[in-house]
Amino acid sequence: MDFKITHRCPSTRARVGEAVTAHGGFETPVFMPVGTQATVKALSPEELEAIGARIILSNTYHLYLRPGHGIVERMGGLHRFMHWDRPILTDSGGFQVYSLSKLRKISEEGVTFQSHIDGSSHFIGPEEAIRIQKALGSDIIMAFDECVSYPADYKYVLDSVRLTSLWAARCLEEKRGENQDLFGIVQGGMYSDLRERSARELVEMGFDGYALGGLSVGEDAETRQRVIKETVAFLPDDKPVYLMGVGRPEDILEAVTLGVDMFDCVMPTRNARNGTLFTSRGRLVIKNSQYIDDARPIDESCTCYTCSNYSRAYLRHLYMANELLVYRLNTIHNIHYYVRFMDEIRNAIREGRLEEFRNNFYKQRDADLTA
């Protein structure tokens, strides 16, 4: 992957970058919609492209279990399988093994775990994680790591950092696809010295990019910001930095100021299905009775398909009636919000007004949605 910084914010670590992969390029900072099982829920690839999404994330753990990476490979790889010809990032499955497995046993070789689908036993180690992602054919792949819970005691996190570095080295040794870039994942819990150790060890190995893992697992926002700031300082300036699983708009904005380039989260799609919509003035819960006869769009400043054609009253009706269309319309809006939000952040950095944008974001967010 070719990655270069084109603009920098003089007062923060925020920057605008350009990344080019075998399946095209994208600008950073970027939000990647999550297509866990080779689909961004409720949307077609054509709708994603029309909204402006340029890179998506799919899940190694889920695709390994169903339909199986061998099937995806025989179908021509993930891009052809899901009819998406732009960049795809796949995670290694480490977080899902941690969060979804009914039972798991960790050793230096890897992790033996039970499927959350049928309870069957499986094993994934660093070599297996790379082989699976090679078969999927994604553009950016992730090293296999151990994600620890929060809170966790120091000794356990220390052992996890050691294991993550050991696995990272083995991931580098395993043959991957010719056009695949490999990111290392920094662990270390909330401990400053362990984050530094993990970052330094991974940088010494030399990856194509670096991710911050083990965050958004229950810690408070202040602790998360501290860990991001401390960790980014030890990562190379010329490589992309990816914050895994953090998705609240305010958390994304703050992380951008700390030097983070890439984000993913299920928040926009999951919230859409639950009836929570993101707007320039905060979150709107469409099931609330105040919208029963509200003729306005979700967000009067939004140009998405949903806001251009449908009222809050209609969307509330669909949601209360459990009509499937509401999932699609809500998801179109939420993904559009995130794509536009990242566009606005990049423009603010280019034009040297990021602090003004940040202040306006919080001022607007605290406004009265009913006004």
C-alpha positions, -999 to +999 in steps of 0.1 A: +000+000+000+012+034-009+005+059+019+014+095+020+005+125+042-009+154+022-019+179+049-013+184+086-030+204+113-004+227+129-019+226+164-027+189+167-014+155+153-043+154+129-034+148+092-050+140+059-035+111+039-039+092+007-037+054+006-037+033-025-043-005-026-047-030-054-084-023-054-082+015-054-075+043-030-091+062-001-084+093+018-078+094+056-090+100+082-115+074+071-144+055+086-149+019+074-184+006+074-185-029+089-195-058+066-191-085+092-204-114+071-195-100+036-223-075+037-229-042+053-263-050+068-293-037+048-272-021+020-261-032-014-225-025-026-240+000-051-257+019-023-225+020-003-206+034-033-233+060-039-231+071-003-193+076-007-178+046+012-144+038-002-132+010+021-151-015+042-142-041+069-152-077+070-147-102+098-122-131+095-137-151+125-173-150+111-163-158+075-141-186+087-170-202+105-196-194+078-195-200+048-158-209+053-127-192+038-122-220+013-156-214-002-149-177-005-116-184-022-132-208-047-158-181-055-130-158-066-122-141-033-141-117-010-143-088-035-160-110-062-180-130-036-197-098-023-195-077-055-174-050-040-144-039-061-130-013-037-106-019-008-114-044+020-098-047+054-102-079+074-095-082+111-077-113+123-105-127+145-087-122+178-113-099+192-142-122+182-124-152+198-122-131+229-157-118+229-179-144+213-164-178+221-183-199+246-150-215+257-114-208+248-080-220+257-049-199+249-014-212+244+017-200+226+005-219+195-028-201+193-063-203+206-086-233+207-122-221+210-158-232+206-180-217+178-207-193+190-229-208+163-229-245+170-204-251+198-179-270+175-142-268+184-118-248+163-082-236+164-067-204+151-031-194+155-011-167+138-003-188+108-039-199+104-052-163+107-029-152+078-039-182+057-076-175+062-071-138+052-050-148+023-078-170+010-103-142+015-081-119-006-086-087+013-063-057+007-054-050+043-050-079+068-044-079+105-019-098+127-034-122+152-034-108+187-049-114+221-074-088+233-076-086+271-107-076+291-111-045+312-101-042+339-072-067+338-043-071+362-008-061+352+007-096+350-020-109+327-016-079+304+022-083+304+018-119+293-007-108+267+018-083+252+045-109+251+021-133+233+009-107+209+044-098+199+053-135+195+023-140+173+030-108+153+064-121+144+050-154+132+023-136+111+051-117+093+068-150+085+037-166+070+033-160+033+004-137+024-011-125-008+010-106-032-010-074-028-019-077+009-007-053+035-002-065+071-010-043+101+003-051+136-020-046+166-007-028+196-020-042+229-011-034+266-044-027+282-045+007+300-009+004+312+013+031+297+045+011+299+030-020+284+015+001+255+049+015+249+065-019+250+040-034+226+043-005+202+081-005+202+083-043+196+059-041+167+076-011+151+109-030+154+094-058+133+082-035+106+045-036+096+027-018+068+005-001+093-003-002+130-036-007+149-046+002+184-064-028+198-079-035+232-098-003+235-136+004+236-139-026+260-154-007+289-129+020+298-139+056+302-133+082+274-105+100+294-085+068+298-090+059+262-077+093+250-047+090+273-038+055+259-042+067+223-021+098+228+007+078+246+007+050+220+006+070+188+038+088+200+057+055+195+044+047+161+061+058+128+047+090+113+047+076+078+024+047+084-013+046+088-027+043+124-060+024+129-081+026+160-102-006+162-138-006+172-142+030+183-172+046+166-189+075+185-185+106+164-170+125+193-145+098+200-135+097+163-130+134+163-109+134+194-088+105+181-082+123+148-066+151+167-043+126+183-031+112+149-054+083+142-062+077+105-086+048+103-118+038+122-144+011+121-174+003+143-208-014+140-224+016+157-240+033+126-256+001+113-266-014+146-281+019+158-299+022+125-316-011+131-324+000+167-340+032+155-312+056+166-301+081+140-271+103+139-276+140+130-256+172+131-274+181+163-270+148+181-288+115+182-325+111+172-345+081+185-371+077+158-396+057+179-402+086+202-438+099+201-428+134+194-420+124+157-455+109+150-465+138+128-431+154+122-428+162+084-392+171+086-364+148+074-341+132+100-315+160+095-324+191+075-287+196+066-284+161+052-285+153+015-288+115+018-314+095-001-335+090+030-335+127+041-342+138+005-374+117+003-388+107+037-401+123+068-395+115+105-432+106+107-429+080+079-397+065+094-413+063+128-444+046+113-422+020+095-402+014+127-432+010+149-448-014+123-416-035+121-413-029+083-381-040+068-377-009+047-369+011+078-336-008+083-324+001+049-335+038+051-321+043+085-288+026+076-284+047+044-287+078+066-264+067+093-236+055+069-240+088+050-237+107+082-204+090+090-190+094+055-199+131+054-185+136+089-151+122+078-153+144+047-159+175+069-130+165+092-106+162+062-117+195+047-113+212+081-077+199+084-069+209+048-082+244+054-066+249+088-098+252+108-100+219+127-104+236+161-132+257+147-149+226+133-144+208+167-160+237+186-190+239+162-195+201+164-200+201+201-221+233+200-244+219+174-245+185+191-259+201+223-287+218+204-324+209+209-333+183+183-370+192+185-365+228+176 
